[in-house]
């Protein structure tokens, strides 16, 4: 949660899958709710104030302990600040350092309400679903709520396009030649005429009342 949090966890091996994920967040209230939900989170502020890291001072600290026998490599670092360029800076560092950084800048985007204590259960569910994306059996169906936007009352107000893209890239074998997509099926790659198969996969990730006829 703060500088002491990082120092402590970099000195120990995580116990259990959930404890291997550290969420990097730029909202103190959401960070607190994450921790109270049983997950790990570190709050990054705009300028290092001696108690909280900024993105730059966090990276400096991680570099300083990189070859000191720390447990850095035992964790997954979820870059979930609401400012995309901050996440990009973090992800560049993780890649260069050989650490597992995950791009998730939309995880808490426009969700300030998740900082309220009354919404702690929703935070817990959101993070559980997020981690399942990487830990579940690939044959299992994903939780559809992860791909949707919700208002403060929990009503669906839209679709998270980039989350769908990320899921497809991670879970669907395909490639594109020119403008023609090829889809892996039954041991071979087949030409996906007009993207029909890919459209079907996208529609399976969206609530029926959110699917547009043009998809």
Backbone bond lengths (Angstrom), bond angles and torsions (degrees), N, CA, C in turn:
res aa  C-N    CA-C-N  psi(-1)  N-CA   C-N-CA  omega(-1)  CA-C   N-CA-C  phi
1 X - - - 1.465 - - 1.523 111.03 -
2 X 1.327 116.75 -38.48 1.461 121.00 175.83 1.527 108.59 -134.58
3 X 1.334 117.79 -164.46 1.463 120.80 -176.12 1.527 112.49 -62.20
4 X 1.333 117.08 -39.01 1.460 120.13 179.39 1.526 110.72 -64.39
5 X 1.325 115.30 -35.78 1.468 121.24 178.31 1.529 109.78 -58.19
6 X 1.324 116.39 -49.31 1.460 120.19 -177.66 1.529 110.94 -62.17
7 X 1.310 116.84 -47.09 1.455 120.88 -178.50 1.524 110.67 -58.34
8 X 1.338 115.99 -41.99 1.472 120.59 -178.99 1.519 111.01 -63.35
9 X 1.337 117.08 -50.39 1.455 120.00 -173.57 1.519 113.50 -74.78
10 X 1.312 118.23 -22.71 1.456 119.64 176.49 1.530 111.53 -75.79
11 X 1.323 116.08 -8.31 1.467 120.24 -179.60 1.523 112.84 -101.30
12 X 1.339 117.79 -4.14 1.470 120.68 -177.40 1.525 110.64 -130.38
13 X 1.314 115.23 152.41 1.457 120.08 173.41 1.527 108.82 -83.00
14 X 1.326 117.36 136.42 1.475 120.32 -177.53 1.525 111.92 -66.30
15 X 1.334 116.26 148.49 1.453 122.48 177.18 1.529 108.99 -107.53
16 X 1.299 116.88 110.41 1.454 120.14 179.70 1.522 111.65 92.03
17 X 1.335 115.60 154.76 1.464 121.83 -176.48 1.519 112.78 -60.52
18 X 1.329 116.89 -45.16 1.467 120.85 -176.94 1.523 111.33 -57.20
19 X 1.318 116.76 -38.35 1.457 121.13 -176.30 1.526 113.44 -76.27
20 X 1.328 117.79 1.47 1.465 120.06 176.53 1.522 111.52 -90.71
21 X 1.334 117.51 -7.75 1.464 121.59 -178.51 1.528 110.25 -102.49
22 X 1.324 116.42 122.46 1.464 121.52 175.20 1.519 108.14 -112.58
23 X 1.328 116.58 117.45 1.456 121.92 -179.29 1.526 109.55 -89.55
24 X 1.316 116.48 123.26 1.465 122.50 179.27 1.521 107.82 -97.66
25 X 1.326 116.04 112.93 1.462 122.45 -169.60 1.527 110.28 -127.43
26 X 1.329 116.37 150.39 1.472 119.73 179.59 1.532 112.60 -110.04
27 X 1.323 116.63 21.87 1.458 122.22 177.63 1.529 107.84 -127.04
28 X 1.332 117.71 116.87 1.467 121.17 -174.72 1.524 112.83 -63.67
29 X 1.333 116.89 -39.54 1.467 119.98 -178.67 1.527 111.40 -66.71
30 X 1.336 116.41 -41.98 1.468 119.77 178.09 1.524 109.96 -66.13
31 X 1.338 116.49 -39.59 1.460 120.49 177.44 1.524 110.32 -57.33
32 X 1.331 116.87 -45.28 1.457 121.40 179.69 1.521 111.45 -61.65
33 X 1.332 116.98 -42.61 1.460 120.25 179.97 1.528 111.40 -66.41
34 X 1.328 116.81 -33.68 1.463 120.26 176.96 1.523 109.67 -63.28
35 X 1.324 115.63 -48.10 1.465 120.64 -178.70 1.529 110.71 -63.98
36 X 1.334 117.04 -41.55 1.457 120.88 179.68 1.526 112.11 -67.71
37 X 1.327 116.44 -19.13 1.465 121.31 178.08 1.523 111.59 -86.99
38 X 1.334 116.44 -0.53 1.454 119.86 176.93 1.506 115.53 96.13
39 X 1.342 116.93 10.65 1.454 121.35 -179.73 1.535 109.51 -110.62
40 X 1.329 116.24 168.86 1.461 121.24 -179.61 1.517 110.37 -98.49
41 X 1.321 116.55 136.48 1.465 120.59 179.87 1.516 109.77 -150.20
42 X 1.315 115.91 147.27 1.451 122.75 177.81 1.518 108.03 -126.75
43 X 1.326 117.06 125.96 1.462 121.48 -179.41 1.525 109.71 -87.52
44 X 1.324 116.55 125.84 1.458 122.68 175.87 1.526 109.05 -108.90
45 X 1.317 116.94 124.49 1.465 121.47 -179.19 1.527 109.51 -103.53
46 X 1.336 116.62 171.66 1.464 120.40 -177.16 1.526 111.97 -63.96
47 X 1.330 116.45 -42.51 1.450 120.73 179.37 1.529 109.75 -130.40
48 X 1.309 116.35 133.03 1.459 122.08 179.60 1.526 109.58 -56.34
49 X 1.334 116.85 123.48 1.465 120.61 -178.29 1.527 112.16 -110.15
50 X 1.322 116.88 13.76 1.453 120.19 -179.78 1.517 113.09 89.87
51 X 1.317 116.63 -21.98 1.463 121.91 179.56 1.529 109.90 -108.76
52 X 1.334 115.93 -44.82 1.453 122.05 176.88 1.527 110.44 -108.41
53 X 1.324 115.71 146.43 1.460 120.86 173.60 1.525 110.50 -77.22
54 X 1.318 115.59 152.78 1.455 121.18 160.51 1.526 104.91 -93.61
55 X 1.331 117.82 173.53 1.467 119.55 178.22 1.524 110.04 -60.05
56 X 1.334 116.78 -41.78 1.462 120.85 -178.04 1.527 112.24 -67.14
57 X 1.332 117.62 -44.54 1.466 119.23 -178.37 1.528 111.04 -71.69
58 X 1.330 117.09 -29.45 1.465 120.34 174.51 1.521 110.10 -63.03
59 X 1.334 115.98 -46.17 1.461 120.44 179.57 1.528 110.36 -62.90
60 X 1.325 116.59 -41.63 1.469 120.55 178.49 1.528 111.16 -60.57
61 X 1.329 116.19 -42.86 1.459 120.54 179.73 1.528 111.11 -65.11
62 X 1.319 116.60 -42.32 1.458 120.83 179.73 1.528 110.87 -64.06
63 X 1.315 116.81 -38.29 1.462 120.40 177.58 1.530 110.77 -67.21
64 X 1.332 115.93 -36.87 1.461 120.48 -176.98 1.523 112.47 -66.11
65 X 1.346 117.12 -29.62 1.470 119.99 -177.40 1.525 112.35 -105.09
66 X 1.339 115.68 8.55 1.461 120.19 -172.24 1.524 113.34 -59.63
67 X 1.319 117.91 -38.52 1.464 120.27 -176.09 1.532 111.14 -117.64
68 X 1.314 115.30 38.44 1.461 119.94 -177.75 1.528 112.07 -114.96
69 X 1.326 116.73 18.45 1.462 119.92 -179.90 1.510 113.70 80.80
70 X 1.333 117.80 21.10 1.464 120.94 179.66 1.526 110.10 -75.90
71 X 1.329 115.94 172.92 1.467 121.81 -179.20 1.530 111.77 -101.30
72 X 1.314 117.13 29.74 1.467 121.73 -177.54 1.523 112.96 -51.52
73 X 1.323 116.41 -45.25 1.464 120.98 -173.67 1.526 113.55 -70.65
74 X 1.318 117.51 -8.72 1.467 120.65 -178.31 1.530 112.03 -82.75
75 X 1.347 116.94 -6.47 1.465 120.49 -173.02 1.527 112.73 -115.15
76 X 1.334 113.94 157.72 1.467 122.58 169.70 1.530 106.24 -105.16
77 X 1.311 117.69 130.27 1.460 121.49 -176.89 1.530 109.38 -106.96
78 X 1.328 115.44 112.35 1.462 121.47 -174.90 1.530 108.79 -96.10
79 X 1.326 116.19 104.57 1.464 121.68 -179.72 1.524 108.86 -77.80
80 X 1.332 116.31 96.03 1.462 120.73 -173.51 1.527 111.95 -124.28
81 X 1.332 116.65 33.29 1.465 120.22 171.65 1.526 108.34 -70.68
82 X 1.306 117.63 155.30 1.463 120.61 -176.12 1.520 112.53 -81.51
83 X 1.333 116.95 -8.75 1.471 121.10 178.00 1.524 108.03 -101.81
84 X 1.310 116.87 117.68 1.462 121.28 -171.58 1.523 112.71 -62.26
85 X 1.328 118.38 -40.75 1.463 119.09 -175.91 1.528 111.27 -66.58
86 X 1.345 117.10 -28.02 1.459 120.45 176.09 1.524 108.97 -66.58
87 X 1.326 116.49 -45.43 1.459 120.14 177.40 1.524 111.17 -61.80
88 X 1.326 116.65 -40.10 1.464 120.07 179.52 1.529 110.78 -60.73
89 X 1.333 116.64 -40.61 1.465 120.55 178.23 1.528 110.54 -63.74
90 X 1.321 116.34 -43.18 1.463 120.85 178.62 1.525 110.87 -62.87
91 X 1.323 116.78 -45.11 1.457 121.08 -177.22 1.524 111.96 -66.41
92 X 1.324 116.33 -34.69 1.462 119.75 176.00 1.525 110.29 -62.68
93 X 1.343 115.71 -43.13 1.462 119.47 177.42 1.524 111.28 -61.78
94 X 1.340 117.13 -48.12 1.465 120.64 -178.03 1.526 110.83 -58.83
95 X 1.316 116.04 -42.20 1.469 120.08 -179.90 1.517 110.44 -63.30
96 X 1.330 116.92 -47.42 1.463 121.19 -178.50 1.532 111.70 -65.49
97 X 1.342 116.00 -31.02 1.470 120.54 -177.87 1.531 112.45 -87.96
98 X 1.324 117.42 -2.33 1.455 120.61 -179.52 1.517 113.22 73.52
99 X 1.349 116.40 25.81 1.462 121.34 179.08 1.524 109.78 -103.60
100 X 1.322 115.92 159.13 1.464 120.17 -178.15 1.523 110.71 -88.16
101 X 1.328 116.32 98.57 1.459 121.69 175.98 1.515 109.92 -102.82
102 X 1.316 116.21 139.02 1.460 120.75 -178.46 1.526 110.00 -118.78
103 X 1.324 116.18 129.21 1.464 121.93 -178.60 1.520 110.06 -80.16
104 X 1.332 116.96 111.41 1.471 120.60 -177.59 1.520 110.92 -144.86
105 X 1.340 116.54 45.79 1.469 119.94 -175.78 1.523 112.70 -66.53
106 X 1.335 117.80 -17.62 1.467 120.07 -179.84 1.529 112.57 -90.76
107 X 1.316 117.41 -2.92 1.462 120.57 -174.91 1.525 112.11 -58.06
108 X 1.332 117.73 -42.25 1.465 121.30 -179.35 1.529 112.23 -118.70
109 X 1.323 116.87 11.60 1.457 121.26 -179.98 1.524 110.28 -61.02
110 X 1.347 115.95 127.92 1.469 123.03 179.82 1.531 111.66 57.56
111 X 1.329 117.41 32.09 1.461 121.83 178.72 1.519 111.16 -125.67
112 X 1.323 116.35 42.81 1.462 120.05 -179.99 1.522 112.29 -57.33
113 X 1.333 116.69 -26.50 1.468 120.89 -178.72 1.528 111.75 -62.47
114 X 1.352 116.51 -18.31 1.465 119.10 178.93 1.524 111.79 -72.68
115 X 1.322 117.00 -6.02 1.458 120.61 175.75 1.521 112.74 -82.37
116 X 1.331 116.97 -9.26 1.464 120.64 179.44 1.531 109.86 -81.85
117 X 1.318 115.73 139.59 1.462 120.39 -177.59 1.521 112.45 -58.84
118 X 1.341 116.41 -32.01 1.467 120.10 -179.68 1.526 112.09 -62.91
119 X 1.336 117.00 -20.29 1.456 120.94 -176.36 1.531 112.76 -103.82
120 X 1.325 116.07 18.26 1.462 120.07 -178.13 1.527 111.56 -61.37
121 X 1.328 116.97 -38.51 1.459 120.95 179.66 1.526 111.07 -62.44
122 X 1.332 116.29 -36.87 1.462 119.62 179.29 1.526 110.24 -68.19
123 X 1.341 116.20 -37.44 1.461 120.44 176.59 1.524 109.55 -61.29
124 X 1.316 115.63 -45.56 1.468 120.76 -179.64 1.521 111.13 -59.81
125 X 1.321 116.77 -43.55 1.462 121.16 -179.57 1.524 110.80 -66.79
126 X 1.337 116.51 -41.70 1.459 121.72 -179.55 1.524 111.25 -60.12
127 X 1.333 116.42 -44.88 1.459 120.52 -177.92 1.529 111.20 -72.71
128 X 1.319 116.09 -36.13 1.469 119.48 176.29 1.520 110.31 -59.78
129 X 1.335 116.28 -45.05 1.455 121.30 179.64 1.523 111.13 -65.99
130 X 1.334 115.58 -38.22 1.461 119.28 -179.83 1.524 110.70 -62.84
131 X 1.321 117.19 -48.22 1.461 121.14 -177.88 1.528 110.90 -65.56
132 X 1.332 116.69 -34.08 1.463 120.26 178.88 1.520 111.90 -63.13
133 X 1.328 116.86 -25.52 1.468 120.29 177.82 1.522 110.82 -58.56
134 X 1.310 116.30 -32.93 1.461 120.86 -176.39 1.532 112.88 -101.45
135 X 1.315 116.98 -21.02 1.459 120.30 -174.10 1.523 113.99 -106.47
136 X 1.323 117.55 -16.38 1.464 119.72 -177.56 1.524 110.98 -73.14
137 X 1.316 115.37 160.93 1.454 121.50 171.00 1.525 108.29 -63.09
138 X 1.335 119.43 128.07 1.465 121.43 -178.00 1.519 113.93 -54.45
139 X 1.333 117.53 -23.89 1.455 120.28 -178.52 1.526 112.00 -77.47
140 X 1.345 116.94 -15.86 1.452 119.80 -179.82 1.523 110.80 -76.03
141 X 1.309 116.24 150.76 1.460 120.97 179.64 1.527 110.17 -77.95
142 X 1.328 118.43 140.54 1.471 121.15 179.44 1.518 111.76 -74.24
143 X 1.325 116.83 159.83 1.460 122.41 176.28 1.537 107.95 -78.50
144 X 1.339 117.38 117.19 1.468 121.77 -172.12 1.527 113.45 -66.80
145 X 1.320 118.36 -27.07 1.465 119.55 -177.23 1.528 111.88 -61.04
146 X 1.339 116.37 -24.03 1.464 119.82 -179.66 1.527 111.44 -64.76
147 X 1.326 117.40 -22.91 1.456 121.23 -175.56 1.529 113.04 -97.40
148 X 1.326 116.87 13.58 1.461 119.77 -176.71 1.524 112.47 -127.70
149 X 1.322 115.05 155.05 1.462 122.61 175.18 1.525 108.56 -95.44
150 X 1.332 116.31 141.99 1.460 120.56 -179.40 1.529 109.74 -127.64
151 X 1.331 116.20 148.20 1.458 119.25 175.06 1.524 109.05 -86.66
152 X 1.318 117.10 -178.29 1.461 121.93 -175.26 1.527 112.69 -61.45
153 X 1.347 116.97 -21.57 1.455 121.31 -179.47 1.528 112.37 -94.24
154 X 1.336 115.66 1.10 1.451 119.16 178.92 1.513 114.81 87.65
155 X 1.348 117.50 8.99 1.456 120.85 178.15 1.530 110.50 -84.92
156 X 1.316 116.55 141.61 1.461 120.65 179.51 1.527 109.98 -68.20
157 X 1.330 115.88 130.66 1.464 119.64 179.37 1.530 113.11 -124.58
158 X 1.312 116.92 2.03 1.458 118.70 178.63 1.520 111.90 168.48
159 X 1.320 114.72 -174.16 1.461 122.42 -176.54 1.525 109.61 -117.22
160 X 1.332 116.60 141.20 1.470 122.10 177.37 1.530 108.52 -89.84
161 X 1.312 115.70 91.09 1.459 120.71 -174.73 1.524 112.76 -57.81
162 X 1.342 117.07 -45.39 1.457 119.94 -175.69 1.526 112.04 -68.32
163 X 1.347 117.61 -30.79 1.457 119.72 176.92 1.525 110.15 -66.97
164 X 1.330 116.39 -36.56 1.466 120.57 177.07 1.521 110.07 -66.41
165 X 1.326 116.45 -43.64 1.470 120.94 178.41 1.524 110.16 -59.83
166 X 1.345 116.57 -47.39 1.466 120.87 -179.80 1.528 111.13 -59.45
167 X 1.329 116.28 -42.66 1.462 120.56 -179.46 1.532 111.11 -63.43
168 X 1.339 116.54 -44.43 1.460 120.37 -178.97 1.524 111.34 -64.31
169 X 1.337 116.14 -41.51 1.459 120.31 179.61 1.529 110.82 -62.13
170 X 1.343 116.03 -38.06 1.462 121.17 -176.34 1.529 113.31 -81.04
171 X 1.356 117.24 -24.78 1.460 119.50 -170.07 1.523 116.26 -121.97
172 X 1.328 117.71 -10.57 1.462 120.56 -177.18 1.531 109.27 -118.40
173 X 1.311 116.24 127.74 1.459 120.45 178.55 1.522 109.60 -86.48
174 X 1.315 116.28 114.15 1.460 120.75 178.11 1.524 109.13 -157.16
175 X 1.309 116.53 162.86 1.455 121.88 171.94 1.525 108.27 -150.09
176 X 1.310 116.40 166.85 1.465 121.13 -176.26 1.520 109.26 -125.98
177 X 1.326 116.52 132.61 1.457 122.52 173.86 1.521 107.02 -116.42
178 X 1.346 115.82 112.86 1.465 118.96 -173.60 1.509 108.96 68.39
179 X 1.320 116.36 -112.21 1.464 121.11 175.85 1.533 110.95 -117.30
180 X 1.339 116.21 8.71 1.460 120.68 -176.49 1.520 110.91 -100.72
181 X 1.328 117.69 117.92 1.471 120.39 177.55 1.523 111.29 -83.31
182 X 1.343 115.90 147.79 1.453 122.15 175.91 1.521 107.86 -123.10
183 X 1.317 116.14 132.52 1.454 123.56 -170.76 1.532 109.61 -117.19
184 X 1.344 116.68 130.92 1.465 121.28 -177.73 1.522 110.32 -79.39
185 X 1.321 115.83 125.96 1.458 119.94 -179.22 1.519 109.81 -155.13
186 X 1.339 116.36 130.10 1.463 122.10 177.41 1.527 112.56 55.24
187 X 1.323 116.44 40.29 1.458 120.62 173.73 1.511 116.63 87.06
188 X 1.344 117.55 -1.54 1.471 119.64 179.37 1.531 109.69 -139.63
189 X 1.340 115.43 162.25 1.457 120.57 175.59 1.530 109.05 -93.99
190 X 1.329 115.18 126.68 1.462 121.15 -179.29 1.524 110.22 -112.96
191 X 1.321 116.36 144.14 1.463 119.89 176.93 1.527 109.27 -66.01
192 X 1.314 115.77 129.41 1.467 121.44 -177.92 1.528 108.48 -98.89
193 X 1.315 115.91 87.05 1.466 121.38 -177.45 1.524 111.35 -57.40
194 X 1.338 116.22 124.10 1.477 122.67 178.75 1.531 112.71 59.96
195 X 1.333 116.51 15.79 1.469 119.29 177.91 1.514 113.38 66.71
196 X 1.321 117.68 27.31 1.470 121.85 -175.16 1.527 111.46 -61.36
197 X 1.334 116.46 -46.74 1.468 119.18 -177.87 1.527 111.46 -65.38
198 X 1.345 115.94 -41.09 1.461 119.07 -179.78 1.537 110.56 -66.54
199 X 1.324 117.59 -39.81 1.464 120.58 176.80 1.524 110.48 -60.06
200 X 1.330 115.49 -38.10 1.466 119.68 179.07 1.524 109.98 -63.80
201 X 1.338 117.15 -44.11 1.459 120.47 179.66 1.531 111.16 -62.76
202 X 1.337 116.47 -38.27 1.465 120.70 178.71 1.523 110.65 -65.16
203 X 1.332 116.26 -45.01 1.453 120.30 -179.48 1.528 111.81 -62.24
204 X 1.332 117.82 -30.97 1.463 121.55 179.38 1.523 112.27 -68.96
205 X 1.356 116.74 -15.95 1.454 121.34 -179.64 1.530 112.44 -96.17
206 X 1.327 117.16 -2.42 1.461 121.40 -174.11 1.525 110.75 -117.97
207 X 1.335 116.63 138.46 1.459 120.14 174.76 1.524 109.37 -56.65
208 X 1.312 115.92 142.29 1.462 120.69 -172.98 1.524 112.78 -55.43
209 X 1.341 117.77 -39.88 1.464 119.73 -177.36 1.536 112.51 -74.29
210 X 1.369 116.89 -6.48 1.457 120.80 177.69 1.530 112.22 -101.66
211 X 1.334 116.29 -7.97 1.461 119.71 -179.09 1.530 109.50 -77.12
212 X 1.326 115.13 126.48 1.467 120.69 178.93 1.515 108.43 -95.32
213 X 1.291 115.25 149.19 1.480 120.31 -176.65 1.519 112.34 -61.13
214 X 1.351 117.15 -24.49 1.442 120.20 -176.90 1.517 113.71 -82.56
215 X 1.334 117.56 -8.33 1.471 120.50 -178.82 1.523 110.96 -71.54
